[in-house]
Amino acid sequence: MRSSFTGLGRPLSYRLLVTDIDGTLLGTGGRIAARDTRAVRALMQKGVPVTLCTGRMYSGTRGIAGELKMREPVACIDGSHIVDPLTNRELSSAPLAVEALGGLFETLSETRPSTFVFAGDRLYHDAGGVRYLPYLTTWSDELIEIDSVLEHEGFREQNRPAALVAIGREEQIVSVQFALEENFPSLLQAVCFPIHRPDFAGYWGIVIRAAQVDKGTAIDWLARHYGILPEEIVVVGDWLNDVPMFRRAGRSFAMAQAPDVVKQAATDVLAADAKSGGGIAEAAERAGLL
């Protein structure tokens, strides 16, 4: 685990707390633990801003921000979209590069996984993706079915995607990742992973976003917004997409159920897990914020 001390050996002081949503703020039951709700409110009363950095779209994030009465910009789609939850105004956006879309759609057409497009704060799918919607609805609550995702010309013109998700067998997903790394290394980035759900055993997913944008760049954006250093930010998360923000922040807490590679990237590992809840409260207390 990384050190949370300055080069002079003094502990850092922290001025902002940023948390992931699923598996971190939200537990296995899809609810916020009462202890975490109290911690968020106590931090805000002390004048310590608290906000969200999530893989969800804004449409799947704003309800949680509203529930906690958050007033700070929220970072969605792993930093690709930053929004003011008070006004719903877009503050930063990094859609997929238009010059990569044709080749990307061609690759997906050849490998034939089920594909989902995140664009205009909506999740677009076609009939081939219906069976996977229960897995994706936490990311966005605005689902639009169209005839064919990959043949929809609007995505190549005025309604450029912020991200794509594809689900299929391991060999399909690995083929997609290999093609993107070979053909668009400077334009696109992709993360593939097995889906750990009993009803999708043997299936993998891949998330495709613009290159050089992630939860780490979201931490940089938030630091600039508040006029502070990334080292003055505390972050909490549980999954692979949280590692970039762990590497940027001054103090990073991995939930107890996080994979080992995620824990190794953090400065601290929490006792709290997604089942028990309380990770935000524990992190705030251990970082000296409460």
Secondary structure, 3 states (H helix, E strand, C coil): CCCCECCCCCECCCCEEEECCECCCECCCCCECHHHHHHHHHHHHCCCCEEEECCCCHHHCHHHHHHCCCCCCEEEHHHCEEEECCCCEEEEECCCCHHHHHHHHHHHHHHCCEEEEEECCEEEECHHHHHHHHHHCCCCCCEEECCCCCCCHHHHCCCCCCEEEEEEEHHHHHHHHHHHHHHCCCCEEEEEEECCCHHHCCEEEEEEEECCCCHHHHHHHHHHHHCCCHHHEEEEECCHHHHHHHHHCCEEEECCCCCHHHHHHCCEECCCCCCCCCHHHHHHHHCCCC
